[in-house]
Amino acid sequence: MTGSDTTLFDKPTTPVAHRNDPLTSYRAGDRAVWSGRVKGQMRLVLLGVQRWVGKTSAELGALLGMSRYDTARRLPALRARGLVRK
């Protein structure tokens, strides 16, 4: 396990739901963040950003075999953890 893995899977500091959403939205968001699929996508996007610096989320998605939307959803979480920047 590398040092970035521990940072990648620390509990997110940003909320997973909007401020006015019901508590159930926060619970569902927490489950989604910690699912294996999301972790795998976050790791894949992080590796893609490191390999292809400066690519857009659409370009990364095409290179990684992911949709542009899934790639764009993972970038803010990686930014919040200080692993990528705009």
TIPALUM-583788 format. One record per residue: z negated, y, x negated of N, C-alpha, C, O in turn; chain; residue in three letters; residue number from 0. Coordinates in Angstrom, 3 decimals. Each point is the difference from the previous one (the first is absolute). Layout:
N
<atom n_zz="Z" n_yy="Y" n_xx="X" ca_zz="Z" ca_yy="Y" ca_xx="X" c_zz="Z" c_yy="Y" c_xx="X" o_zz="Z" o_yy="Y" o_xx="X" cadena="A" residuo="ala" num="NUM"/>
...
% end
This chain:
86
<atom n_zz="0.000" n_yy="-1.181" n_xx="-0.850" ca_zz="0.000" ca_yy="1.181" ca_xx="0.850" c_zz="0.000" c_yy="1.237" c_xx="-0.890" o_zz="-0.805" o_yy="0.100" o_xx="-0.926" cadena="A" residuo="met" num="0"/>
<atom n_zz="1.687" n_yy="0.826" n_xx="1.197" ca_zz="0.055" ca_yy="1.223" ca_xx="-0.792" c_zz="-0.913" c_yy="1.052" c_xx="0.599" o_zz="-0.500" o_yy="-0.161" o_xx="1.113" cadena="A" residuo="thr" num="1"/>
<atom n_zz="0.284" n_yy="1.242" n_xx="-1.857" ca_zz="-0.865" ca_yy="1.074" ca_xx="0.476" c_zz="0.500" c_yy="0.645" c_xx="1.270" o_zz="-0.802" o_yy="0.431" o_xx="0.828" cadena="A" residuo="gly" num="2"/>
<atom n_zz="2.124" n_yy="-0.353" n_xx="-0.651" ca_zz="0.533" ca_yy="0.643" ca_xx="1.195" c_zz="-0.249" c_yy="-0.827" c_xx="1.257" o_zz="-0.043" o_yy="0.555" o_xx="1.098" cadena="A" residuo="ser" num="3"/>
<atom n_zz="-0.125" n_yy="-1.882" n_xx="-1.236" ca_zz="-0.247" ca_yy="-0.840" ca_xx="1.168" c_zz="-1.331" c_yy="0.350" c_xx="0.667" o_zz="-0.098" o_yy="0.010" o_xx="1.227" cadena="A" residuo="asp" num="4"/>
<atom n_zz="-0.915" n_yy="0.274" n_xx="-2.025" ca_zz="-1.288" ca_yy="0.331" ca_xx="0.600" c_zz="0.085" c_yy="1.326" c_xx="0.731" o_zz="-0.611" o_yy="0.155" o_xx="1.057" cadena="A" residuo="thr" num="5"/>
<atom n_zz="1.348" n_yy="0.800" n_xx="-1.588" ca_zz="0.185" ca_yy="1.277" ca_xx="0.669" c_zz="0.850" c_yy="-0.171" c_xx="1.251" o_zz="-0.267" o_yy="0.622" o_xx="1.029" cadena="A" residuo="thr" num="6"/>
<atom n_zz="1.275" n_yy="-1.451" n_xx="-1.117" ca_zz="0.922" ca_yy="-0.201" ca_xx="1.109" c_zz="-0.702" c_yy="-0.539" c_xx="1.235" o_zz="0.359" o_yy="0.363" o_xx="1.121" cadena="A" residuo="leu" num="7"/>
<atom n_zz="-1.358" n_yy="-1.227" n_xx="-1.307" ca_zz="-0.625" ca_yy="-0.641" ca_xx="1.134" c_zz="-1.389" c_yy="0.522" c_xx="0.318" o_zz="-0.721" o_yy="-0.607" o_xx="0.792" cadena="A" residuo="phe" num="8"/>
<atom n_zz="0.333" n_yy="1.723" n_xx="-1.394" ca_zz="-1.245" ca_yy="0.648" ca_xx="0.413" c_zz="0.171" c_yy="0.498" c_xx="1.423" o_zz="1.122" o_yy="0.248" o_xx="0.441" cadena="A" residuo="asp" num="9"/>
<atom n_zz="-2.215" n_yy="-0.100" n_xx="0.274" ca_zz="0.053" ca_yy="0.496" ca_xx="1.382" c_zz="0.662" c_yy="1.376" c_xx="0.016" o_zz="-0.376" o_yy="0.857" o_xx="-0.799" cadena="A" residuo="lys" num="10"/>
<atom n_zz="1.339" n_yy="-0.619" n_xx="1.671" ca_zz="0.684" ca_yy="1.290" ca_xx="0.034" c_zz="-0.954" c_yy="1.123" c_xx="0.371" o_zz="-0.896" o_yy="-0.168" o_xx="0.828" cadena="A" residuo="pro" num="11"/>
<atom n_zz="1.107" n_yy="1.314" n_xx="-1.456" ca_zz="-0.850" ca_yy="1.152" ca_xx="0.294" c_zz="0.567" c_yy="0.830" c_xx="1.145" o_zz="-0.724" o_yy="0.779" o_xx="0.619" cadena="A" residuo="thr" num="12"/>
<atom n_zz="1.999" n_yy="-0.940" n_xx="-0.336" ca_zz="0.613" ca_yy="0.729" ca_xx="1.101" c_zz="-0.097" c_yy="-0.831" c_xx="1.271" o_zz="0.077" o_yy="-1.227" o_xx="-0.065" cadena="A" residuo="thr" num="13"/>
<atom n_zz="-0.244" n_yy="1.863" n_xx="1.214" ca_zz="-0.111" ca_yy="-0.749" ca_xx="1.252" c_zz="1.279" c_yy="-0.767" c_xx="0.308" o_zz="1.096" o_yy="0.419" o_xx="-0.373" cadena="A" residuo="pro" num="14"/>
<atom n_zz="-1.250" n_yy="-1.537" n_xx="1.053" ca_zz="1.156" ca_yy="-0.814" ca_xx="0.376" c_zz="0.468" c_yy="0.303" c_xx="1.418" o_zz="0.964" o_yy="-0.601" o_xx="0.475" cadena="A" residuo="val" num="15"/>
<atom n_zz="-1.632" n_yy="1.519" n_xx="0.199" ca_zz="0.385" ca_yy="0.404" ca_xx="1.352" c_zz="-0.156" c_yy="1.522" c_xx="0.101" o_zz="-0.598" o_yy="0.634" o_xx="-0.870" cadena="A" residuo="ala" num="16"/>
<atom n_zz="1.132" n_yy="-0.076" n_xx="1.919" ca_zz="-0.121" ca_yy="1.443" ca_xx="0.218" c_zz="-1.392" c_yy="0.359" c_xx="0.502" o_zz="-0.698" o_yy="-0.832" o_xx="0.581" cadena="A" residuo="his" num="17"/>
<atom n_zz="0.313" n_yy="2.051" n_xx="-0.806" ca_zz="-1.349" ca_yy="0.467" ca_xx="0.326" c_zz="-0.391" c_yy="-0.245" c_xx="1.453" o_zz="-1.148" o_yy="-0.352" o_xx="0.269" cadena="A" residuo="arg" num="18"/>
<atom n_zz="2.062" n_yy="0.526" n_xx="0.663" ca_zz="-0.323" ca_yy="-0.135" ca_xx="1.421" c_zz="0.235" c_yy="-1.411" c_xx="0.554" o_zz="-0.188" o_yy="-0.237" o_xx="1.193" cadena="A" residuo="asn" num="19"/>
<atom n_zz="0.594" n_yy="-0.685" n_xx="-2.046" ca_zz="0.237" ca_yy="-1.374" ca_xx="0.449" c_zz="-1.321" c_yy="-0.697" c_xx="0.321" o_zz="-1.037" o_yy="0.345" o_xx="-0.568" cadena="A" residuo="asp" num="20"/>
<atom n_zz="1.068" n_yy="-1.322" n_xx="1.472" ca_zz="-1.221" ca_yy="-0.755" ca_xx="0.311" c_zz="-0.421" c_yy="-0.872" c_xx="-1.185" o_zz="0.792" o_yy="-0.260" o_xx="-0.906" cadena="A" residuo="pro" num="21"/>
<atom n_zz="-2.017" n_yy="-0.175" n_xx="0.928" ca_zz="-0.546" ca_yy="-0.834" ca_xx="-1.065" c_zz="0.828" c_yy="-1.263" c_xx="-0.222" o_zz="0.109" o_yy="-0.485" o_xx="-1.126" cadena="A" residuo="leu" num="22"/>
<atom n_zz="0.465" n_yy="-0.038" n_xx="2.186" ca_zz="0.802" ca_yy="-1.221" ca_xx="-0.136" c_zz="1.209" c_yy="0.227" c_xx="-0.917" o_zz="0.437" o_yy="-0.930" o_xx="-0.678" cadena="A" residuo="thr" num="23"/>
<atom n_zz="0.101" n_yy="2.135" n_xx="0.651" ca_zz="1.121" ca_yy="0.296" ca_xx="-0.895" c_zz="-0.433" c_yy="-0.074" c_xx="-1.456" o_zz="0.740" o_yy="-0.498" o_xx="-0.848" cadena="A" residuo="ser" num="24"/>
<atom n_zz="-1.936" n_yy="0.992" n_xx="0.560" ca_zz="-0.523" ca_yy="-0.077" ca_xx="-1.364" c_zz="-0.221" c_yy="-1.451" c_xx="-0.417" o_zz="0.307" o_yy="-0.382" o_xx="-1.129" cadena="A" residuo="tyr" num="25"/>
<atom n_zz="-0.840" n_yy="-0.420" n_xx="2.046" ca_zz="-0.233" ca_yy="-1.415" ca_xx="-0.309" c_zz="1.317" c_yy="-0.732" c_xx="-0.260" o_zz="0.109" o_yy="-0.785" o_xx="-0.942" cadena="A" residuo="arg" num="26"/>
<atom n_zz="0.876" n_yy="1.048" n_xx="1.777" ca_zz="1.307" ca_yy="-0.629" ca_xx="-0.176" c_zz="0.633" c_yy="0.457" c_xx="-1.309" o_zz="0.612" o_yy="-0.800" o_xx="-0.708" cadena="A" residuo="ala" num="27"/>
<atom n_zz="-0.755" n_yy="2.065" n_xx="0.389" ca_zz="0.535" ca_yy="0.522" ca_xx="-1.254" c_zz="-0.640" c_yy="-0.643" c_xx="-1.208" o_zz="0.685" o_yy="-0.315" o_xx="-0.973" cadena="A" residuo="gly" num="28"/>
<atom n_zz="-1.993" n_yy="0.115" n_xx="1.020" ca_zz="-0.690" ca_yy="-0.674" ca_xx="-1.101" c_zz="0.502" c_yy="-1.425" c_xx="-0.176" o_zz="0.191" o_yy="-0.455" o_xx="-1.128" cadena="A" residuo="asp" num="29"/>
<atom n_zz="0.024" n_yy="-0.246" n_xx="2.224" ca_zz="0.513" ca_yy="-1.373" ca_xx="-0.097" c_zz="1.399" c_yy="-0.007" c_xx="-0.610" o_zz="0.313" o_yy="-0.861" o_xx="-0.821" cadena="A" residuo="arg" num="30"/>
<atom n_zz="0.522" n_yy="1.806" n_xx="1.213" ca_zz="1.367" ca_yy="0.059" ca_xx="-0.516" c_zz="0.003" c_yy="0.325" c_xx="-1.493" o_zz="0.766" o_yy="-0.584" o_xx="-0.765" cadena="A" residuo="ala" num="31"/>
<atom n_zz="-1.616" n_yy="1.509" n_xx="0.359" ca_zz="-0.036" ca_yy="0.398" ca_xx="-1.408" c_zz="-0.383" c_yy="-1.166" c_xx="-0.881" o_zz="0.508" o_yy="-0.134" o_xx="-1.114" cadena="A" residuo="val" num="32"/>
<atom n_zz="-1.396" n_yy="-0.708" n_xx="1.598" ca_zz="-0.500" ca_yy="-1.089" ca_xx="-0.838" c_zz="0.735" c_yy="-1.312" c_xx="0.219" o_zz="-0.385" o_yy="-1.023" o_xx="-0.566" cadena="A" residuo="trp" num="33"/>
<atom n_zz="1.443" n_yy="1.033" n_xx="1.382" ca_zz="0.758" ca_yy="-1.239" ca_xx="0.189" c_zz="0.788" c_yy="-0.316" c_xx="-1.273" o_zz="0.303" o_yy="0.896" o_xx="-0.787" cadena="A" residuo="ser" num="34"/>
<atom n_zz="0.016" n_yy="-2.141" n_xx="0.595" ca_zz="0.747" ca_yy="-0.417" ca_xx="-1.183" c_zz="1.367" c_yy="0.645" c_xx="-0.081" o_zz="0.482" o_yy="0.310" o_xx="-1.089" cadena="A" residuo="gly" num="35"/>
<atom n_zz="0.143" n_yy="-0.107" n_xx="2.232" ca_zz="1.345" ca_yy="0.591" ca_xx="0.015" c_zz="-0.028" c_yy="1.407" c_xx="-0.558" o_zz="0.850" o_yy="0.365" o_xx="-0.812" cadena="A" residuo="arg" num="36"/>
<atom n_zz="-1.818" n_yy="0.428" n_xx="1.240" ca_zz="-0.081" ca_yy="1.386" ca_xx="-0.445" c_zz="-0.325" c_yy="0.063" c_xx="-1.492" o_zz="0.590" o_yy="0.794" o_xx="-0.732" cadena="A" residuo="val" num="37"/>
<atom n_zz="-1.517" n_yy="-1.620" n_xx="0.288" ca_zz="-0.343" ca_yy="-0.027" ca_xx="-1.425" c_zz="1.222" c_yy="-0.356" c_xx="-0.841" o_zz="0.258" o_yy="0.611" o_xx="-1.037" cadena="A" residuo="lys" num="38"/>
<atom n_zz="0.488" n_yy="-1.609" n_xx="1.502" ca_zz="1.200" ca_yy="-0.407" ca_xx="-0.720" c_zz="1.039" c_yy="1.105" c_xx="-0.054" o_zz="0.629" o_yy="0.226" o_xx="-1.033" cadena="A" residuo="gly" num="39"/>
<atom n_zz="-0.454" n_yy="0.459" n_xx="2.154" ca_zz="0.955" ca_yy="1.107" ca_xx="0.027" c_zz="-0.446" c_yy="1.131" c_xx="-0.916" o_zz="0.821" o_yy="0.607" o_xx="-0.689" cadena="A" residuo="gln" num="40"/>
<atom n_zz="-2.131" n_yy="-0.321" n_xx="0.680" ca_zz="-0.497" ca_yy="1.069" ca_xx="-0.868" c_zz="0.239" c_yy="-0.342" c_xx="-1.466" o_zz="0.424" o_yy="0.851" o_xx="-0.781" cadena="A" residuo="met" num="41"/>
<atom n_zz="-0.694" n_yy="-2.084" n_xx="0.417" ca_zz="0.230" ca_yy="-0.424" ca_xx="-1.386" c_zz="1.479" c_yy="0.092" c_xx="-0.342" o_zz="0.358" o_yy="0.478" o_xx="-1.077" cadena="A" residuo="arg" num="42"/>
<atom n_zz="0.508" n_yy="-0.932" n_xx="1.982" ca_zz="1.440" ca_yy="0.026" ca_xx="-0.233" c_zz="0.513" c_yy="1.430" c_xx="-0.141" o_zz="0.794" o_yy="0.291" o_xx="-0.895" cadena="A" residuo="leu" num="43"/>
<atom n_zz="-1.245" n_yy="0.601" n_xx="1.776" ca_zz="0.436" ca_yy="1.402" ca_xx="-0.074" c_zz="-0.498" c_yy="0.639" c_xx="-1.295" o_zz="0.737" o_yy="0.750" o_xx="-0.641" cadena="A" residuo="val" num="44"/>
<atom n_zz="-1.972" n_yy="-1.038" n_xx="0.254" ca_zz="-0.527" ca_yy="0.543" ca_xx="-1.252" c_zz="0.845" c_yy="-0.455" c_xx="-1.185" o_zz="0.339" o_yy="0.810" o_xx="-0.863" cadena="A" residuo="leu" num="45"/>
<atom n_zz="-0.001" n_yy="-2.078" n_xx="0.813" ca_zz="0.847" ca_yy="-0.505" ca_xx="-1.081" c_zz="1.384" c_yy="0.646" c_xx="0.033" o_zz="0.574" o_yy="0.308" o_xx="-1.045" cadena="A" residuo="leu" num="46"/>
<atom n_zz="-0.042" n_yy="-0.106" n_xx="2.251" ca_zz="1.301" ca_yy="0.651" ca_xx="0.136" c_zz="-0.014" c_yy="1.438" c_xx="-0.482" o_zz="0.936" o_yy="0.445" o_xx="-0.665" cadena="A" residuo="gly" num="47"/>
<atom n_zz="-1.986" n_yy="0.278" n_xx="0.995" ca_zz="-0.116" ca_yy="1.402" ca_xx="-0.440" c_zz="-0.103" c_yy="0.057" c_xx="-1.524" o_zz="0.589" o_yy="0.875" o_xx="-0.635" cadena="A" residuo="val" num="48"/>
<atom n_zz="-1.334" n_yy="-1.808" n_xx="0.056" ca_zz="-0.136" ca_yy="-0.026" ca_xx="-1.453" c_zz="1.318" c_yy="-0.349" c_xx="-0.687" o_zz="0.306" o_yy="0.515" o_xx="-1.075" cadena="A" residuo="gln" num="49"/>
<atom n_zz="0.464" n_yy="-1.388" n_xx="1.702" ca_zz="1.267" ca_yy="-0.423" ca_xx="-0.607" c_zz="1.114" c_yy="1.020" c_xx="0.213" o_zz="0.766" o_yy="0.294" o_xx="-0.918" cadena="A" residuo="arg" num="50"/>
<atom n_zz="-0.678" n_yy="0.248" n_xx="2.140" ca_zz="1.073" ca_yy="0.933" ca_xx="0.335" c_zz="-0.585" c_yy="1.373" c_xx="0.328" o_zz="-0.034" o_yy="0.405" o_xx="1.162" cadena="A" residuo="trp" num="51"/>
<atom n_zz="-0.411" n_yy="0.285" n_xx="-2.158" ca_zz="-0.634" ca_yy="1.310" ca_xx="0.163" c_zz="0.988" c_yy="0.983" c_xx="0.630" o_zz="1.165" o_yy="0.064" o_xx="-0.394" cadena="A" residuo="val" num="52"/>
<atom n_zz="-1.646" n_yy="0.703" n_xx="1.380" ca_zz="0.806" ca_yy="1.046" ca_xx="0.614" c_zz="0.832" c_yy="-0.430" c_xx="1.191" o_zz="0.717" o_yy="0.825" o_xx="0.568" cadena="A" residuo="gly" num="53"/>
<atom n_zz="-0.785" n_yy="-2.075" n_xx="-0.173" ca_zz="0.779" ca_yy="-0.468" ca_xx="1.153" c_zz="-0.676" c_yy="0.418" c_xx="1.304" o_zz="-1.221" o_yy="0.142" o_xx="0.058" cadena="A" residuo="lys" num="54"/>
<atom n_zz="2.014" n_yy="0.051" n_xx="0.972" ca_zz="-0.534" ca_yy="0.300" ca_xx="1.327" c_zz="-0.516" c_yy="-1.285" c_xx="0.634" o_zz="0.247" o_yy="-1.094" o_xx="-0.508" cadena="A" residuo="thr" num="55"/>
<atom n_zz="-0.963" n_yy="1.230" n_xx="1.620" ca_zz="-0.498" ca_yy="-1.198" ca_xx="0.682" c_zz="1.160" c_yy="-0.862" c_xx="0.508" o_zz="-0.102" o_yy="-1.226" o_xx="0.011" cadena="A" residuo="ser" num="56"/>
<atom n_zz="1.195" n_yy="1.854" n_xx="0.407" ca_zz="1.165" ca_yy="-0.764" ca_xx="0.458" c_zz="0.625" c_yy="-0.777" c_xx="-1.167" o_zz="0.363" o_yy="-1.166" o_xx="0.148" cadena="A" residuo="ala" num="57"/>
<atom n_zz="-0.243" n_yy="1.818" n_xx="-1.295" ca_zz="0.567" ca_yy="-0.671" ca_xx="-1.172" c_zz="-0.917" c_yy="-1.130" c_xx="-0.476" o_zz="0.468" o_yy="-1.087" o_xx="-0.341" cadena="A" residuo="glu" num="58"/>
<atom n_zz="-1.774" n_yy="1.352" n_xx="0.322" ca_zz="-0.950" ca_yy="-1.047" ca_xx="-0.386" c_zz="0.065" c_yy="-1.176" c_xx="0.960" o_zz="0.001" o_yy="-1.158" o_xx="-0.418" cadena="A" residuo="leu" num="59"/>
<atom n_zz="0.054" n_yy="1.466" n_xx="1.714" ca_zz="0.086" ca_yy="-1.067" ca_xx="0.991" c_zz="1.204" c_yy="-0.892" c_xx="-0.229" o_zz="-0.106" o_yy="-1.225" o_xx="0.067" cadena="A" residuo="gly" num="60"/>
<atom n_zz="1.248" n_yy="1.833" n_xx="-0.336" ca_zz="1.220" ca_yy="-0.776" ca_xx="-0.243" c_zz="-0.141" c_yy="-0.854" c_xx="-1.259" o_zz="0.411" o_yy="-1.160" o_xx="-0.009" cadena="A" residuo="ala" num="61"/>
<atom n_zz="-0.983" n_yy="1.719" n_xx="-1.044" ca_zz="-0.173" ca_yy="-0.731" ca_xx="-1.253" c_zz="-1.015" c_yy="-1.135" c_xx="0.127" o_zz="0.130" o_yy="-1.035" o_xx="-0.654" cadena="A" residuo="leu" num="62"/>
<atom n_zz="-1.147" n_yy="1.239" n_xx="1.504" ca_zz="-1.078" ca_yy="-0.978" ca_xx="0.144" c_zz="0.233" c_yy="-1.002" c_xx="1.130" o_zz="-0.755" o_yy="-0.961" o_xx="0.148" cadena="A" residuo="leu" num="63"/>
<atom n_zz="1.797" n_yy="1.187" n_xx="0.644" ca_zz="0.260" ca_yy="-0.887" ca_xx="1.127" c_zz="-0.935" c_yy="0.261" c_xx="1.167" o_zz="-0.272" o_yy="-0.899" o_xx="0.796" cadena="A" residuo="gly" num="64"/>
<atom n_zz="-0.221" n_yy="2.125" n_xx="-0.692" ca_zz="-0.897" ca_yy="0.417" ca_xx="1.087" c_zz="0.707" c_yy="1.074" c_xx="0.810" o_zz="0.995" o_yy="0.576" o_xx="-0.441" cadena="A" residuo="met" num="65"/>
<atom n_zz="-1.521" n_yy="-0.315" n_xx="1.629" ca_zz="0.571" ca_yy="1.103" ca_xx="0.771" c_zz="-0.484" c_yy="1.316" c_xx="-0.589" o_zz="-1.051" o_yy="0.050" o_xx="-0.639" cadena="A" residuo="ser" num="66"/>
<atom n_zz="1.799" n_yy="0.987" n_xx="0.848" ca_zz="-0.360" ca_yy="1.329" ca_xx="-0.462" c_zz="-1.315" c_yy="0.427" c_xx="0.634" o_zz="-0.787" o_yy="0.715" o_xx="-0.622" cadena="A" residuo="arg" num="67"/>
<atom n_zz="0.544" n_yy="-1.145" n_xx="1.850" ca_zz="-1.196" ca_yy="0.391" ca_xx="0.731" c_zz="-1.251" c_yy="-0.671" c_xx="-0.572" o_zz="-1.038" o_yy="0.644" o_xx="-0.151" cadena="A" residuo="tyr" num="68"/>
<atom n_zz="1.138" n_yy="-1.929" n_xx="-0.164" ca_zz="-1.147" ca_yy="-0.686" ca_xx="-0.607" c_zz="-0.333" c_yy="0.610" c_xx="-1.360" o_zz="-1.170" o_yy="0.189" o_xx="-0.334" cadena="A" residuo="asp" num="69"/>
<atom n_zz="2.200" n_yy="0.113" n_xx="-0.441" ca_zz="-0.221" ca_yy="0.617" ca_xx="-1.300" c_zz="-0.672" c_yy="1.363" c_xx="0.169" o_zz="-0.950" o_yy="0.322" o_xx="-0.713" cadena="A" residuo="thr" num="70"/>
<atom n_zz="1.444" n_yy="0.470" n_xx="1.651" ca_zz="-0.567" ca_yy="1.336" ca_xx="0.234" c_zz="-1.436" c_yy="-0.077" c_xx="0.510" o_zz="-0.788" o_yy="0.911" o_xx="-0.253" cadena="A" residuo="ala" num="71"/>
<atom n_zz="0.437" n_yy="-1.971" n_xx="0.958" ca_zz="-1.375" ca_yy="-0.156" ca_xx="0.502" c_zz="-0.976" c_yy="-0.331" c_xx="-1.123" o_zz="-1.175" o_yy="0.357" o_xx="0.089" cadena="A" residuo="arg" num="72"/>
<atom n_zz="1.626" n_yy="-1.020" n_xx="-1.127" ca_zz="-0.892" ca_yy="-0.414" ca_xx="-1.085" c_zz="-0.224" c_yy="1.104" c_xx="-1.026" o_zz="-1.040" o_yy="0.014" o_xx="-0.658" cadena="A" residuo="arg" num="73"/>
<atom n_zz="1.976" n_yy="0.906" n_xx="0.504" ca_zz="-0.113" ca_yy="1.041" ca_xx="-1.020" c_zz="-1.212" c_yy="0.923" c_xx="0.184" o_zz="-0.667" o_yy="0.297" o_xx="-0.991" cadena="A" residuo="leu" num="74"/>
<atom n_zz="0.347" n_yy="0.170" n_xx="2.203" ca_zz="-1.177" ca_yy="0.876" ca_xx="0.133" c_zz="-1.306" c_yy="-0.678" c_xx="-0.419" o_zz="-0.874" o_yy="0.646" o_xx="-0.578" cadena="A" residuo="pro" num="75"/>
<atom n_zz="0.737" n_yy="-1.932" n_xx="0.863" ca_zz="-1.215" ca_yy="-0.716" ca_xx="-0.407" c_zz="-0.074" c_yy="-0.102" c_xx="-1.523" o_zz="-1.076" o_yy="0.126" o_xx="-0.584" cadena="A" residuo="ala" num="76"/>
<atom n_zz="2.212" n_yy="-0.352" n_xx="-0.049" ca_zz="0.024" ca_yy="-0.051" ca_xx="-1.462" c_zz="-0.275" c_yy="1.375" c_xx="-0.602" o_zz="-0.662" o_yy="0.117" o_xx="-1.031" cadena="A" residuo="leu" num="77"/>
<atom n_zz="1.179" n_yy="0.925" n_xx="1.689" ca_zz="-0.269" ca_yy="1.375" ca_xx="-0.457" c_zz="-1.480" c_yy="0.325" c_xx="0.130" o_zz="-0.585" o_yy="0.609" o_xx="-0.896" cadena="A" residuo="arg" num="78"/>
<atom n_zz="-0.023" n_yy="-1.014" n_xx="2.009" ca_zz="-1.434" ca_yy="0.282" ca_xx="0.228" c_zz="-0.865" c_yy="-0.670" c_xx="-1.048" o_zz="-1.082" o_yy="0.493" o_xx="-0.317" cadena="A" residuo="ala" num="79"/>
<atom n_zz="1.538" n_yy="-1.602" n_xx="-0.221" ca_zz="-0.759" ca_yy="-0.715" ca_xx="-1.025" c_zz="0.325" c_yy="0.517" c_xx="-1.407" o_zz="-0.562" o_yy="-0.477" o_xx="-0.987" cadena="A" residuo="arg" num="80"/>
<atom n_zz="1.464" n_yy="1.444" n_xx="0.903" ca_zz="0.352" ca_yy="0.579" ca_xx="-1.307" c_zz="0.915" c_yy="-0.874" c_xx="-0.841" o_zz="0.084" o_yy="0.177" o_xx="-1.215" cadena="A" residuo="gly" num="81"/>
<atom n_zz="0.603" n_yy="-1.123" n_xx="1.854" ca_zz="0.863" ca_yy="-0.924" ca_xx="-0.741" c_zz="1.437" c_yy="0.492" c_xx="-0.101" o_zz="0.722" o_yy="-0.388" o_xx="-0.918" cadena="A" residuo="leu" num="82"/>
<atom n_zz="-0.298" n_yy="1.235" n_xx="1.849" ca_zz="1.338" ca_yy="0.599" ca_xx="-0.047" c_zz="-0.129" c_yy="1.480" c_xx="0.342" o_zz="-1.011" o_yy="0.445" o_xx="0.542" cadena="A" residuo="val" num="83"/>
<atom n_zz="2.042" n_yy="0.291" n_xx="-0.867" ca_zz="0.041" ca_yy="1.413" ca_xx="0.388" c_zz="1.419" c_yy="0.371" c_xx="0.387" o_zz="0.965" o_yy="-0.676" o_xx="-0.355" cadena="A" residuo="arg" num="84"/>
<atom n_zz="-0.868" n_yy="1.772" n_xx="1.094" ca_zz="1.323" ca_yy="0.447" ca_xx="0.454" c_zz="0.806" c_yy="0.515" c_xx="-1.163" o_zz="1.143" o_yy="0.422" o_xx="0.180" cadena="A" residuo="lys" num="85"/>
% end
